[in-house]
């Protein structure tokens, strides 16, 4: 059986850990679906740093996660992705947001790690960047919007 993984961004963990979030049940559903179906759940060191701005690392479910350090291959791919994004900056219509910092780095990690099939996020602005990259490079992973319940994403019946 080959290894398969999901890179989860900071917005996923914020929703998973906040029982009052409108996306908490979706986050919980994805977490359960992926762990029960043999996916490795990954968190980037970049997402950990983002999470620690407002939370503490001890809150993250690290025993259920693999930590993905940002490395040289990721940095090289980030530069390639950033070039495409900067060249098309005017078409993105991002809401007062810097392009590079973390979205592009996380996408490069998901793209470089060939076993990563999905990138899980609730970030609409990030999805705009992903769609641009998809047109230009066809990344090796699929973006999953946390706003869509897991059973809809995977065409499953909601049994409870």
C-alpha positions in Angstrom: 0.0 0.0 0.0 1.4 3.3 -1.0 1.6 6.3 1.4 -1.0 9.0 1.0 -1.2 12.3 2.8 -3.1 15.5 3.5 -1.4 18.8 4.3 -3.6 20.7 6.6 -3.2 24.5 6.9 -3.6 26.7 10.0 -7.2 27.5 9.3 -8.1 23.8 9.5 -6.5 23.5 12.9 -8.2 26.7 14.2 -11.6 25.3 13.2 -10.8 21.8 14.5 -9.9 23.1 17.9 -12.6 25.7 18.3 -15.9 24.0 19.1 -17.7 27.3 18.6 -16.5 27.7 15.0 -19.1 27.3 12.3 -16.7 25.0 10.5 -15.8 22.8 13.6 -18.0 19.9 12.5 -16.6 20.0 9.0 -13.1 20.0 10.3 -13.9 17.1 12.7 -15.5 15.2 9.9 -12.4 15.5 7.7 -10.1 14.7 10.5 -12.0 11.5 11.2 -12.4 10.6 7.5 -8.7 10.9 6.7 -7.5 9.1 9.8 -9.9 6.2 9.3 -9.0 5.9 5.7 -5.2 5.6 6.0 -4.1 9.1 5.2 -1.2 10.7 7.0 -2.2 14.1 8.3 0.6 16.6 7.9 1.3 19.9 9.5 4.0 22.2 8.2 6.4 23.9 10.5 5.1 27.1 8.8 1.5 26.3 9.9 2.8 25.6 13.4 4.4 29.0 13.5 1.2 30.6 12.3 -0.9 28.8 14.8 1.4 29.8 17.7 0.6 33.5 17.0 -2.7 33.0 18.7 -2.4 29.6 20.3 0.0 27.3 21.9 1.7 24.3 20.2 0.4 22.0 23.0 -3.1 22.6 21.7 -2.4 20.9 18.4 -3.1 17.2 18.0 0.6 16.4 17.3 0.3 12.7 18.2 -2.0 12.4 15.2 0.2 14.4 12.8 3.4 14.2 10.9 5.4 17.4 11.0 6.7 18.6 7.6 9.8 20.8 7.9 10.3 23.4 5.2 13.4 22.4 3.2 15.5 23.4 0.2 13.3 21.7 -2.4 10.3 23.5 -1.0 12.1 26.8 -1.1 13.0 26.3 -4.8 9.4 25.4 -5.7 8.1 28.4 -3.7 10.2 30.7 -5.9 8.8 29.1 -9.1 5.2 29.4 -7.7 5.8 33.0 -6.5 7.1 34.0 -10.0 3.8 32.8 -11.5 1.7 34.5 -8.9 3.6 37.9 -9.2 3.3 37.8 -13.0 -0.5 37.4 -12.6 -1.0 39.5 -9.5 -3.6 41.8 -11.1 -5.9 39.0 -12.0 -6.1 37.5 -8.5 -8.1 40.2 -6.8 -6.9 39.3 -3.3 -8.4 41.1 -0.3 -5.5 43.2 1.0 -3.1 40.3 1.4 0.5 39.6 0.7 1.0 37.0 -1.9 4.0 35.0 -0.9 4.5 34.5 2.7 2.8 31.3 3.7 0.3 30.1 1.1 2.9 29.7 -1.6 5.3 28.0 0.8 2.6 25.5 1.9 1.5 24.9 -1.6 5.1 24.2 -2.6 5.4 21.7 0.2 2.3 19.9 -0.9 3.5 19.8 -4.5 7.0 18.6 -3.7 5.9 15.8 -1.4 4.5 13.4 -4.0 2.4 11.4 -1.5 0.4 14.5 -0.6 -2.9 14.2 -2.4 -4.9 16.9 -0.7 -4.4 20.4 0.8 -7.1 21.2 3.4 -8.0 24.8 4.1 -10.9 27.2 4.7 -9.0 30.1 3.3 -10.9 31.6 0.3 -7.9 33.8 -0.7 -5.6 30.9 -0.7 -8.0 29.0 -3.0 -7.6 31.9 -5.5 -3.9 31.4 -5.5 -4.2 27.7 -5.9 -6.5 28.1 -8.9 -4.0 30.3 -10.6 -1.2 27.8 -9.9 -3.5 25.0 -11.2 -3.9 26.8 -14.5 -0.2 27.4 -14.9 1.5 24.3 -13.4 -1.1 21.7 -12.5 0.1 21.0 -8.9 0.2 17.4 -7.7 -2.4 17.9 -5.1 -6.1 18.9 -4.8 -7.3 21.8 -2.8 -10.2 20.9 -0.4 -12.3 23.7 0.9 -13.2 23.1 4.5 -16.6 24.9 3.9 -17.7 21.8 2.0 -18.4 18.8 4.3 -16.2 15.7 3.7 -19.1 13.6 2.6 -19.9 16.0 -0.2 -16.2 16.2 -1.2 -15.9 12.4 -1.5 -19.5 11.7 -2.6 -20.5 9.8 0.5 -23.8 9.5 2.2 -24.1 11.3 5.4 -25.0 8.6 7.9 -25.0 10.6 11.0 
